[in-house]
Amino acid sequence: MSGTEQIERRFIRHPAGIPLDCSREGRSDIRKECMRDISLGGIAFFSHMHFDAGDQL
């Protein structure tokens, strides 16, 4: 994407430094992570674990 192209977002993102516990559904390996932002479309967070598309968290 060039510098002149813009992507219009569907939802406004709100910054959020909220701590959260994260694990795959049915697993007990819970990690402490930190939410980056939240919107009507969902949440964004950084994780030290790798997740594949479709994983249930």
Secondary structure as GFF3:
##gff-version 3
##sequence-region A 1 57
A	DSSP	beta_strand	14	15	.	.	.	ID=ss1
A	DSSP	beta_strand	19	22	.	.	.	ID=ss2
A	DSSP	beta_strand	31	39	.	.	.	ID=ss3
A	DSSP	beta_strand	42	46	.	.	.	ID=ss4
###
